[in-house]
Amino acid sequence: MWACVYMNANIKDLSARWVQVYYSLYAMRRVSSKREFCQAVGMQPQNFRPIENGSRSISMPMLIATINAYNVSPDWLFLGAGNMLSEYGDRPL
């Protein structure tokens, strides 16, 4: 059921929140670099910058990998609701 709600999320908002995840994890010292973050979610590090500046959108596989790798709340990532980090990230989607 939640998948239907998430499909209505704006891709620009998703991409912006995904970038925010990196900066929050970096501030919390859970990642030490963009390279480390990108490798953990299966992305080439050179693809981070285009997503950050809005010229490219984040993909669904990268969103799911981020949820699973860093315990990110799907509600927050897709809808901007609740806390960024939650128990949902412990379970693969």
Secondary structure, 3 states (H helix, E strand, C coil): CHHHHHCCCCHHHHHHHHHHHHHHHHHCCCCCCHHHHHHHCCCCHHHHHHHHCCCCCCCHHHHHHHHHHHCECHHHHHHCCCCCECHHHHCCC
